[in-house]
Amino acid sequence: MPHAELPPKDAPLREPELNFSQLKQAINLVDFVLTLGYEHHRPKSGPSREKGPFHVFDYRGRSTLDQVIIYQAPSGDYRYFNRADDRDQGDVISFIKNRLENPRIPGITASPGKNVWASVLDNARRFLQLPEPQRKRSPQLQQAITPVQRGDQYVPDFLLQTTPLTDTRYLSARGLREETLGNDCFKGRILNHVHEGVSKTGQPYQVVHTAFPQVYHDKIVGLESKAQGLPGQAADALTSSALWLSNSTAKTHTLLVLESALDALSHYQLQQPTHAMYASCSGPLTDNQVVELKRLITNQNLKTVKPAFANTLAGHVCDTRLITGLAHVSTPMQIERTLPGLLTVTIHAAQEAYFRKLHEHTKRYNQQVTEGYIQLAGRQAPLGNSALQSELILAGKEADNCYQFHIPKRREALAFFNRALIQSYPMSVKLDLEKARAWDWNQQLQESRRGPALELERKRTPSEAPPGQTRKGLGR
């Protein structure tokens, strides 16, 4: 029988082939994430009656960088999920692939000129070739991760500290009535968040906050926590994509979007809309939240969206972000850049008529601003003055079917532009801007309870304005 030929002595050794089945057998997910720099967060992890068999790992000890929750499947395989992204779950192969497609950490990188699956294998191979001292081993931790049972579910720490709404003192102090809080629209959407501890003198204490659960893909991933003088987010909340939502019914056709759940409750008490639901972004609106709002609009078959953000500079910027995000697919648009005094919106559209219509609107606005300037500065004042030019909305064609508008970051300019944009371009849903007369809806609610005398108070001097506001309306 002939012998197989041996390769030449100086021939390079070939790397052993590695397929996905071998990869899963060769790499333990727990060791892998520890070697990459994730840290086991013991206080948040099981096994325990409250936390079950789930173990939390934060990248470099910070959940804001990346967080995964690892558990052992009944089959014995280690698997993971990410509370902030329903698509980010599975085995070690999914872990690598998701971080190649959505870069989050420096330890996993794409291979130049190769597809994602080849890059998965390359990253796995690099891990397997690490010298022993550089690879983390976790036999004791792996032993502590017991298999999940039917019905096991991961519950974040902050939800273990919540109770149904019974303490309404904070909300009552903000002018909200019991019948508003008890309305079907808000049942189960307002909670109490209980904080217990021991003071420096050794005395136990308990503090009750008002909490609004923030939802992502129908799962609670955070809390907007409110107490007198202490607004904020619950620890370990993942909120950049999440929304607080009121309840809806089969007849719901309108969505109102606001910056806070407190404003939503205030708006409801003031306006009593029918067949409407509320969404709050718990702060400045993010692009991720716009994506979630679009998903909500589709799933609920909503016909009308009313941006009802605060009557501040930040609120008007939120209007622009939401409007551009809800533009019709035939005319995609976005906020291209935001500078301290200027917002740039880019619009792509094959029909130049839309651009001409919006441009005509902005020219009328610029004419009004110029006439106001001349009245104060005099007819002889140069119109090329930089102070005047910085107040005008500028427009231009950047390329074929691509247009840009540069809007001064002023409440008046953004309010005008946002309404003109809705009137000029097609939207994916009917849009109707709604603004409070006061800074926000809760302030308007409190003023309405104290009488019309406060109409004068709103015309206060800059030194008396709320923090972050000026007479020109620069946002907080």
C-alpha positions as CSV (number, residue, x, y, z in Angstrom):
1,M,0.0,0.0,0.0
2,P,1.6,3.3,-1.0
3,H,2.4,5.8,1.7
4,A,0.9,9.3,1.7
5,E,3.3,11.9,0.6
6,L,4.6,14.2,3.4
7,P,4.7,17.9,2.8
8,P,8.1,19.4,2.2
9,K,10.1,20.2,5.4
10,D,9.9,23.9,4.9
11,A,6.2,24.0,3.9
12,P,4.0,26.3,6.1
13,L,1.7,24.4,8.4
14,R,-2.0,24.8,7.6
15,E,-4.4,26.0,10.3
16,P,-6.7,23.2,11.3
17,E,-10.2,23.7,9.9
18,L,-12.8,25.1,12.3
19,N,-16.5,24.8,11.7
20,F,-19.4,26.2,13.8
21,S,-20.0,22.9,15.6
22,Q,-16.4,22.7,16.6
23,L,-16.4,26.3,17.6
24,K,-19.3,25.8,20.1
25,Q,-17.6,22.8,21.6
26,A,-14.2,24.5,21.9
27,I,-15.3,27.9,23.3
28,N,-17.2,28.3,26.5
29,L,-19.2,31.6,26.4
30,V,-18.5,32.5,30.0
31,D,-14.7,32.2,29.5
32,F,-15.0,34.1,26.2
33,V,-16.8,37.2,27.6
34,L,-14.5,37.3,30.6
35,T,-11.4,37.2,28.4
36,L,-12.9,40.0,26.2
37,G,-13.2,42.3,29.3
38,Y,-16.7,41.7,30.5
39,E,-17.0,41.6,34.3
40,H,-19.4,39.4,36.3
41,H,-21.8,41.6,38.3
42,R,-22.3,39.4,41.3
43,P,-25.0,41.5,43.1
44,K,-27.2,41.5,40.0
45,S,-26.7,37.8,39.4
46,G,-28.2,34.5,40.5
47,P,-28.6,31.9,41.6
48,S,-31.2,33.2,44.0
49,R,-34.9,33.2,44.5
50,E,-35.3,36.7,43.0
51,K,-32.7,36.6,40.2
52,G,-33.1,33.0,39.2
53,P,-30.3,31.3,37.2
54,F,-29.3,34.4,35.2
55,H,-25.9,36.0,35.5
56,V,-25.1,39.6,34.4
57,F,-21.9,40.6,32.7
58,D,-21.0,44.3,32.1
59,Y,-18.3,45.3,29.6
60,R,-15.4,46.8,31.7
61,G,-17.9,46.9,34.6
62,R,-20.2,49.4,32.8
63,S,-23.6,48.3,31.6
64,T,-23.8,51.5,29.4
65,L,-20.9,50.1,27.2
66,D,-22.5,46.6,26.8
67,Q,-24.3,44.2,29.0
68,V,-25.2,40.6,28.4
69,I,-27.1,38.1,30.6
70,I,-25.8,34.5,30.4
71,Y,-27.7,31.4,31.4
72,Q,-27.4,27.7,30.9
73,A,-30.0,26.1,28.6
74,P,-31.5,22.7,29.7
75,S,-29.2,21.1,27.0
76,G,-26.2,22.4,29.0
77,D,-25.2,25.0,26.4
78,Y,-24.4,28.5,27.7
79,R,-26.5,31.1,26.0
80,Y,-27.0,34.9,26.4
81,F,-29.4,37.7,25.7
82,N,-29.3,41.5,25.8
83,R,-32.2,43.4,27.5
84,A,-31.6,46.4,25.3
85,D,-31.8,44.5,22.0
86,D,-34.1,41.6,21.4
87,R,-32.1,40.5,18.3
88,D,-28.9,40.2,20.3
89,Q,-29.3,36.7,21.8
90,G,-28.2,33.1,21.2
91,D,-25.0,31.1,21.5
92,V,-21.3,32.1,21.2
93,I,-21.6,32.3,17.4
94,S,-24.5,34.7,17.6
95,F,-22.5,36.7,20.3
96,I,-19.6,37.2,17.9
97,K,-21.8,37.8,14.8
98,N,-24.0,40.5,16.5
99,R,-20.9,42.4,17.7
100,L,-19.4,42.3,14.2
101,E,-22.6,43.7,12.7
102,N,-23.1,46.2,15.5
103,P,-19.6,47.1,16.8
104,R,-19.7,47.6,20.5
105,I,-16.4,46.4,21.9
106,P,-12.8,46.5,20.5
107,G,-12.1,42.8,21.1
108,I,-14.2,41.6,18.1
109,T,-13.3,42.9,14.7
110,A,-14.2,42.2,11.1
111,S,-11.7,40.5,8.8
112,P,-10.8,42.6,5.8
113,G,-12.2,41.2,2.6
114,K,-14.2,38.4,4.3
115,N,-17.9,37.9,4.9
116,V,-19.4,37.9,8.4
117,W,-19.3,34.2,8.8
118,A,-15.6,34.0,8.0
119,S,-15.0,36.8,10.4
120,V,-16.8,34.9,13.1
121,L,-14.4,32.0,12.6
122,D,-11.4,34.3,12.6
123,N,-12.4,35.9,15.9
124,A,-13.0,32.4,17.4
125,R,-9.6,31.2,16.1
126,R,-7.8,34.2,17.7
127,F,-9.3,33.4,21.0
128,L,-8.3,29.7,20.8
129,Q,-4.7,30.8,19.9
130,L,-4.3,33.1,22.9
131,P,-1.5,32.0,25.3
132,E,-2.9,30.3,28.4
133,P,-2.2,33.2,30.8
134,Q,-4.3,35.6,28.6
135,R,-7.4,33.3,28.6
136,K,-9.7,33.6,31.6
137,R,-11.0,30.4,33.1
138,S,-14.1,30.3,35.2
139,P,-14.9,26.7,36.4
140,Q,-16.4,27.8,39.7
141,L,-18.6,30.5,38.0
142,Q,-19.8,28.0,35.4
143,Q,-20.7,25.6,38.1
144,A,-22.8,28.3,39.8
145,I,-24.8,28.9,36.5
146,T,-27.5,26.3,36.9
147,P,-29.8,25.3,34.0
148,V,-33.0,27.4,33.5
149,Q,-36.3,25.7,34.1
150,R,-39.6,26.3,32.4
151,G,-41.1,29.6,33.5
152,D,-37.7,31.1,34.7
153,Q,-37.5,34.8,33.7
154,Y,-34.9,37.4,34.3
155,V,-36.2,40.3,36.4
156,P,-34.0,43.5,36.6
157,D,-33.2,44.7,40.2
158,F,-35.2,47.9,39.8
159,L,-38.4,46.0,39.1
160,L,-38.0,44.0,42.3
161,Q,-38.2,47.4,44.1
162,T,-41.5,48.5,42.4
163,T,-45.0,48.3,43.8
164,P,-48.4,49.4,42.4
165,L,-49.1,53.1,42.7
166,T,-50.4,54.0,46.2
167,D,-48.2,56.9,47.2
168,T,-49.4,59.8,45.0
169,R,-48.1,62.7,47.0
170,Y,-45.5,63.8,44.4
171,L,-48.1,63.7,41.5
172,S,-50.7,65.5,43.6
173,A,-48.1,68.2,44.3
174,R,-47.7,68.6,40.6
175,G,-51.4,69.3,40.1
176,L,-52.6,65.9,39.0
177,R,-56.0,64.7,40.3
178,E,-56.8,61.2,41.5
179,E,-59.3,60.7,38.6
180,T,-56.5,61.3,36.1
181,L,-54.1,58.9,37.8
182,G,-56.9,56.3,38.0
183,N,-58.0,56.6,34.4
184,D,-57.8,53.4,32.3
185,C,-55.3,55.1,30.0
186,F,-52.7,55.0,32.8
187,K,-53.5,51.9,34.8
188,G,-50.4,49.9,35.5
189,R,-48.3,52.5,33.7
190,I,-47.4,54.4,36.9
191,L,-45.6,52.7,39.8
192,N,-44.0,53.4,43.1
193,H,-40.2,52.7,43.4
194,V,-39.2,51.9,46.9
195,H,-35.6,52.7,48.2
196,E,-34.5,51.3,51.5
197,G,-31.3,51.8,53.3
198,V,-29.5,52.8,56.5
199,S,-28.5,56.4,57.2
200,K,-25.0,57.4,58.5
201,T,-26.4,57.4,62.0
202,G,-27.5,53.8,61.6
203,Q,-31.2,54.5,61.3
204,P,-33.1,52.6,58.6
205,Y,-35.0,54.7,56.1
206,Q,-37.4,54.2,53.2
207,V,-38.0,56.6,50.3
208,V,-40.8,56.2,47.8
209,H,-40.4,57.6,44.3
210,T,-42.9,57.8,41.5
211,A,-41.8,55.6,38.6
212,F,-42.8,55.3,35.0
213,P,-41.8,52.0,33.3
214,Q,-39.9,52.3,30.0
215,V,-40.6,49.7,27.4
216,Y,-38.6,48.3,24.5
217,H,-40.1,45.7,22.3
218,D,-42.9,45.1,24.9
219,K,-40.4,44.5,27.7
220,I,-39.7,46.8,30.7
221,V,-36.0,47.8,30.4
222,G,-35.9,50.9,32.6
223,L,-37.7,53.4,34.9
224,E,-38.1,57.1,34.7
225,S,-38.0,57.9,38.4
226,K,-39.5,61.1,39.9
227,A,-39.3,62.5,43.4
228,Q,-39.4,66.1,44.8
229,G,-36.2,67.7,43.4
230,L,-34.8,64.3,42.3
231,P,-35.7,63.3,38.8
232,G,-33.6,60.6,37.1
233,Q,-33.4,57.0,35.8
234,A,-33.3,53.8,37.8
235,A,-29.9,52.2,38.2
236,D,-29.2,49.7,35.4
237,A,-32.0,51.2,33.2
238,L,-31.4,50.8,29.5
239,T,-33.4,53.7,28.1
240,S,-31.8,55.0,24.9
241,S,-34.3,53.0,22.8
242,A,-37.1,52.7,25.3
243,L,-40.4,54.6,25.6
244,W,-43.0,55.1,28.4
245,L,-46.4,54.3,26.9
246,S,-49.9,54.7,28.1
247,N,-52.5,52.1,27.4
248,S,-54.4,51.9,24.1
249,T,-57.7,50.3,22.9
250,A,-59.0,49.0,19.7
251,K,-60.3,52.5,18.9
252,T,-57.0,54.3,19.5
253,H,-55.9,56.2,16.4
254,T,-53.8,59.1,17.7
255,L,-50.4,59.1,19.3
256,L,-49.1,62.1,21.4
257,V,-45.3,62.2,21.9
258,L,-43.8,64.1,24.8
259,E,-40.6,64.4,26.7
260,S,-41.9,63.1,30.0
261,A,-44.7,61.0,31.4
262,L,-45.5,63.8,33.8
263,D,-46.2,66.1,30.8
264,A,-48.4,63.3,29.3
265,L,-50.5,63.1,32.5
266,S,-50.8,66.9,32.6
267,H,-51.8,67.1,28.9
268,Y,-54.5,64.5,29.5
269,Q,-55.9,66.4,32.5
270,L,-55.9,69.6,30.4
271,Q,-57.2,68.3,27.1
272,Q,-59.0,65.0,27.7
273,P,-58.3,63.7,24.2
274,T,-60.4,60.7,23.0
275,H,-59.0,57.6,21.3
276,A,-55.5,58.7,22.0
277,M,-52.4,57.2,23.6
278,Y,-49.2,58.8,24.9
279,A,-45.5,58.0,24.5
280,S,-42.7,59.7,26.4
281,C,-39.0,59.6,25.6
282,S,-38.0,60.5,29.1
283,G,-35.7,63.3,27.9
284,P,-34.3,64.4,24.5
285,L,-35.7,62.2,21.7
286,T,-33.1,59.8,20.2
287,D,-32.9,58.2,16.7
288,N,-33.4,54.8,18.3
289,Q,-36.6,56.0,19.9
290,V,-37.8,57.3,16.6
291,V,-37.4,53.8,15.2
292,E,-39.4,52.4,18.2
293,L,-42.1,55.0,17.5
294,K,-42.3,54.0,13.9
295,R,-42.7,50.3,15.0
296,L,-45.4,51.3,17.4
297,I,-47.3,53.4,14.8
298,T,-47.3,50.4,12.4
299,N,-48.2,47.8,15.0
300,Q,-51.1,49.9,16.4
301,N,-52.2,51.1,13.0
302,L,-52.2,54.7,14.3
303,K,-53.4,57.4,11.8
304,T,-52.2,60.6,13.5
305,V,-49.1,61.6,15.4
306,K,-49.0,64.8,17.5
307,P,-45.5,65.9,18.6
308,A,-46.3,67.7,21.8
309,F,-42.8,68.4,23.2
310,A,-42.0,71.2,25.5
311,N,-42.2,74.8,24.2
312,T,-38.4,75.2,24.6
313,L,-35.5,75.1,22.1
314,A,-34.9,71.4,23.1
315,G,-38.6,70.6,22.5
316,H,-38.6,72.2,19.0
317,V,-35.4,70.2,18.1
318,C,-37.3,67.1,19.2
319,D,-40.1,68.1,16.9
320,T,-37.7,68.3,14.0
321,R,-36.1,64.9,14.8
322,L,-39.5,63.2,14.9
323,I,-40.9,64.9,11.8
324,T,-37.8,64.0,9.7
325,G,-38.0,60.4,11.1
326,L,-41.6,60.1,10.0
327,A,-41.1,61.5,6.5
328,H,-42.5,59.4,3.6
329,V,-40.2,56.7,2.2
330,S,-40.2,58.6,-1.1
331,T,-38.6,61.7,0.5
332,P,-36.2,60.5,3.3
333,M,-34.8,63.2,5.5
334,Q,-32.6,63.6,8.5
335,I,-30.9,66.0,10.9
336,E,-27.5,66.1,9.2
337,R,-25.7,68.0,11.9
338,T,-26.5,70.1,15.0
339,L,-24.2,72.9,16.0
340,P,-24.6,75.3,19.0
341,G,-26.5,77.8,16.9
342,L,-27.5,75.9,13.8
343,L,-29.5,72.8,12.8
344,T,-29.0,71.3,9.3
345,V,-31.7,69.1,7.7
346,T,-30.9,67.1,4.6
347,I,-33.8,66.0,2.3
348,H,-33.7,63.6,-0.6
349,A,-36.5,63.9,-3.1
350,A,-36.8,63.4,-6.8
351,Q,-39.7,66.0,-7.0
352,E,-38.2,69.5,-6.9
353,A,-41.7,70.9,-6.3
354,Y,-41.5,69.9,-2.7
355,F,-38.3,71.8,-2.2
356,R,-39.6,74.9,-4.0
357,K,-42.7,74.9,-1.8
358,L,-40.6,74.7,1.4
359,H,-38.2,77.3,0.1
360,E,-41.0,79.7,-0.6
361,H,-42.2,79.3,3.0
362,T,-38.7,80.0,4.4
363,K,-38.2,83.1,2.1
364,R,-41.4,84.6,3.6
365,Y,-40.0,83.9,7.1
366,N,-36.7,85.5,6.2
367,Q,-38.5,88.5,4.8
368,Q,-40.4,89.0,8.1
369,V,-37.1,88.7,10.1
370,T,-35.4,91.2,7.8
371,E,-38.3,93.7,8.1
372,G,-38.1,93.4,11.9
373,Y,-34.4,94.0,11.8
374,I,-34.8,97.1,9.6
375,Q,-37.4,98.5,11.9
376,L,-34.9,98.4,14.8
377,A,-31.7,99.1,13.0
378,G,-32.9,101.6,10.4
379,R,-33.3,101.6,6.6
380,Q,-29.6,102.3,6.2
381,A,-28.5,99.3,8.1
382,P,-26.5,96.8,6.0
383,L,-28.5,93.7,5.2
384,G,-25.3,91.6,5.0
385,N,-24.8,92.1,8.8
386,S,-23.7,88.9,10.4
387,A,-26.2,89.3,13.2
388,L,-29.1,89.4,10.7
389,Q,-27.7,86.6,8.5
390,S,-27.4,84.3,11.6
391,E,-31.2,84.6,12.1
392,L,-32.2,83.5,8.5
393,I,-33.2,80.0,7.3
394,L,-30.9,79.2,4.4
395,A,-31.6,76.6,1.7
396,G,-29.6,75.0,-1.1
397,K,-29.3,72.1,-3.5
398,E,-26.4,69.9,-2.5
399,A,-26.6,67.4,-5.4
400,D,-29.2,65.8,-7.7
401,N,-32.3,65.2,-5.6
402,C,-30.6,66.3,-2.4
403,Y,-31.5,69.5,-0.6
404,Q,-30.3,71.1,2.6
405,F,-31.9,73.6,5.0
406,H,-29.9,75.4,7.7
407,I,-32.1,76.6,10.5
408,P,-31.0,78.9,13.3
409,K,-31.4,77.3,16.7
410,R,-34.1,79.6,17.8
411,R,-37.6,78.6,19.0
412,E,-39.3,80.9,16.5
413,A,-37.2,79.7,13.6
414,L,-37.6,76.0,14.4
415,A,-41.3,76.3,15.1
416,F,-41.8,78.0,11.7
417,F,-39.6,75.5,9.8
418,N,-41.3,72.4,11.4
419,R,-44.8,73.5,10.5
420,A,-43.6,74.4,6.9
421,L,-41.9,71.1,6.6
422,I,-45.1,69.2,7.4
423,Q,-47.0,71.4,4.9
424,S,-44.5,71.0,2.1
425,Y,-43.4,67.3,2.1
426,P,-45.4,64.0,2.3
427,M,-45.3,62.2,5.6
428,S,-45.8,58.5,6.5
429,V,-48.6,59.5,8.9
430,K,-50.7,62.6,9.5
431,L,-48.6,65.0,11.7
432,D,-50.1,67.8,13.8
433,L,-47.9,69.8,16.1
434,E,-49.2,70.7,19.5
435,K,-47.6,73.1,22.0
436,A,-48.3,74.2,25.5
437,R,-48.7,77.9,26.1
438,A,-46.3,77.6,29.1
439,W,-42.8,76.1,29.0
440,D,-44.3,72.6,29.2
441,W,-47.6,70.9,29.9
442,N,-47.2,70.4,33.6
443,Q,-46.4,74.1,34.1
444,Q,-49.5,75.0,32.1
445,L,-51.5,72.6,34.3
446,Q,-50.2,74.3,37.5
447,E,-50.8,77.7,36.1
448,S,-54.4,76.8,35.1
449,R,-55.1,75.8,38.7
450,R,-53.8,79.1,40.0
451,G,-55.8,81.4,37.8
452,P,-55.3,83.8,34.8
453,A,-53.1,86.1,36.9
454,L,-50.2,84.0,35.9
455,E,-50.5,85.1,32.3
456,L,-48.5,88.2,33.5
457,E,-46.0,86.0,35.3
458,R,-45.1,84.3,32.0
459,K,-43.9,87.6,30.6
460,R,-41.2,87.8,33.2
461,T,-37.7,89.2,32.8
462,P,-34.7,87.0,31.9
463,S,-33.5,86.9,35.5
464,E,-36.8,85.5,36.6
465,A,-37.0,82.9,33.8
466,P,-36.8,79.2,34.7
467,P,-33.3,77.7,34.6
468,G,-31.8,77.4,31.2
469,Q,-34.4,79.8,29.6
470,T,-33.7,83.3,28.3
471,R,-35.8,86.0,26.9
472,K,-34.9,84.9,23.4
473,G,-36.1,81.4,24.1
474,L,-32.8,79.6,24.1
475,G,-33.7,76.1,25.5
476,R,-32.9,74.6,28.8
